Every structure is written in C-alpha cells, then in structure tokens.
Amino acid sequence: MLEGKRILLGVTGGIAAYKAVEAVSRLRKAGAEVRVIMTREATEFVTELTFREISGNPVTVDMWAPVQHWNVAHIALAEWADAVLVAPATANVLAKAALGVADDMLTTTLLAVTAPIFFAPAMNCNMFAHPAVQQNIKTLEARGTHIIAPGTGKLACGAEGPGRLAEPEEIVSALEKFFAEGAQLSGVKVLVTAAGTIEPIDPVRYIGNRSSGRMGYALAEEAVARGADVVLVSGPSALTPPAGLQEFISVETAQEMREAVLREAETSRVIVKAAAVADYHPRTVSDQKIKKGDEELSIILEKNPDILKELGQKKRPGQILVGFAAETQNLLQYAREKIEKKNLDFIVANDVTKPGAGFNTATNLVKIISRDGEIEELPMMTKKEVAKRIFDRVLPEDLKSRK
Ligand code: CTP
C-alpha cells in the first residue's frame, strides 16, 4: 500500500525523535519515498545527517538556507507529499498547528499542505492530559487531521501513563491502513443524507427535530476517507461539511430532500439515509407571520413522501440501501419492519431514550441489522467510530475485498 507513496515526515524536538529514524527505515522498506523536515529543536536530539542517510534525501531545517533549486521549499514539499506525518509531535507543534502559527519550516509547510496529515504525539503524560493539549488535538481532528494515539508505559522522564510515541510499526501501519481504505471505494459513488428537515409554518416558524447532522456528516467523512465520490444531502446543520465531498447539497424541507436524493440515487452504488426526515408538513404555509389571537390555533399536517421507501421501490441490482431507525420502544421489531417495508439491505437502529445515543450527542449506541436478520450490536462509541463500523459492515463483497 505504501509502494511509491511520498511521505513528508516532520520531526519535532522530543526524545522520541530517535524512533522516527526507525519509522523512516520501515517506510522505505515498504516502498515509500520519504523527505524529512526537522525543527531546530529536533536537531538537538538526532542529527540532520541521520535522517539524510536513512531517507536518502536532503533534510530541510532552515527556512532561510541557501537554495539548491529554484523553488519555494515549503510549497514544493507541501505539493510533493501524498501524506504528511509529524512524529514525534510535541505539545508545542500541536498547539501551533491547531492555531495555524507558521514560524518555522515545518509549521509553514503544514499550512500549505492539502494532503492528509498525521500527528503522532509524544510527551509527558501530564502534558498529554492537559486540557490545552487535548483541546488542540480535538481541533485538529475536527479539521480531518489524523492522530496516531500515543502508547501507555514508562516515559523517558520516569513517569508512567499515556504519552509514549506510538511504536514505528504502529505508525507505519496507520499510514498503510489509511492508503488501503483510501483506495477501497475509489470510483464508487456514495450518497449520504444527514440532519433533520424543517417544514415551514410561516416566514418565521417551522416544525423541526433534534437531529444535529453529526451521524450523517461522520458517515460522509468516512466514505470520503475510503476514496468514494460522496454526495451529502443535508438539512440545516451547524456543522461544516467534511472536506473532499464531490457535492454538498443543502436542503430544508422533506420535499427538497426527496428531489435531491432521487436525482443523485440513480447513479449511487451505496445510499445511507441518516437524515431525520419530517413525516408531516403543514398543509398551508402562511405568507405572513401568523399573529396570535385569543383562540386555540390548529395546524393541519399533511404526510410527506417517504423518501427511503421510494428508494427501496426503485432499487437497482447491486445497489446497497441503508436506513436508520430512531425508536423509543420495540427497537428490533420496528427496525425489522422498516427493512421489509422500505426494501432495505441494512438498518441502523438506535433507542434514542438511552443515554449517549441518538440526537445531538457525540456518541451513539446502535445495532446494525441486516436483511437476513443478523444483528451486530455495537457498544457506545463516537459517531465517527460508528461510521467506520457501518462501512465495514454494509459494503457489498466486491467492495469489501477491494483493499
Ligand atoms: N425516512 C425517509 N423519509 C421520510 C421518513 C423517514 O426517507 N419521510 C427515512 C429516514 O431517513 C430513516 C428511515 O426512513 O433512514 C427511518 O426513519 P424513521 O423516522 O425512524 O421511520 P419512519 O419510517 O418515519 O417511521 P416512524 O416515524 O413511524 O417510526
């Protein structure tokens, strides 16, 4: 998977810098080409010469060194890379990257990079647990940056806990896994729907639901990470659409979602409907704001089309249709009925009354139920993790084996 891949390694000033030497050796053995940028501090731990010899390429440290070739070094390196790995990543480089500070060759390059970035943090366990460091990691992750979690054990400073740089083989396998997954769905169109629809009552009011869009956005992000051409159709959400989508279609009502979804579904191989579609809309939408009166106010609701059911009726051979079922009771029974009624291949069911499950939470607690009745019950995990497990499970065999 790493054959011919161009890996730009950033080495920062931590005692674990020596392990990065072994990571370079392993990357090269796996067929990757490696170029190294060291911070000044890193050169206190390992020499430039070591990385030059082990990578077989000149090492860059200084922004202001006399030029060998006429190109702007940090831009040239940023454009060259298929992936960037910062190992070890100190608390300092994580903070700078989270803020976008560009005060040396490495941090300046990081801003110019469009390829995926991996940080392998290494530091004292109390530093790693510090809220500032954890916040910076969260900020980077939210931007799509990958974090290779440090190991737990005896640290160079004598303390024990999480903070030890991941082992070189783990670092290399994280990159391998990334490139493997990145190829899995290449050329495959995946349609994801997310968030809730809103149904207007008058110009200032609407009927909505509690869906934040987090589950659907995590699914779209995961499909992008696996190399798919992803179209995300989303109701209103405060979230930023993931980078790398083929198309982002923003809709408000169930009717608008239906139009976008039916159009895109024709060319999609996998469709995952995580959106919380309103089942009803007000029969009439007032042109003017409804003024309050002394009497009760009734709003007559009309049925919305069931988009998923329509997709099930039109399903093409080989197309995979995955629905969601948010329930408050009789979870399995209702979920199974929905598989039948809507002609689904899988349904992801959750009991939204359970803590840590359902709407507006970072985590979810779901069961993935297949058409033939198999149930995979997942423990509570982040929506990002749930998204991975869903794609591990629902892909047809020909795509599963494409690694
Ligand atoms: N769904 C849809 N169109 C609708 C309603 C739901 O496409 N008008 C989809 C949702 O995106 C989800 C699945 O159907 O994937 C199940 O949604 P849910 O609201 O749980 O089920 P309903 O079919 O609406 O049934 P009920 O509300 O009775 O539970």
Boltz pocket constraint, residues with backbone or C-beta under 6 A from the ligand:
constraints:
  - pocket:
      binder: B
      contacts: [[A, 254], [A, 273], [A, 274], [A, 275], [A, 276], [A, 277], [A, 278], [A, 279], [A, 304], [A, 305], [A, 306], [A, 307], [A, 308], [A, 309], [A, 322], [A, 323], [A, 324], [A, 325], [A, 326], [A, 327], [A, 338]]
      max_distance: 6.0
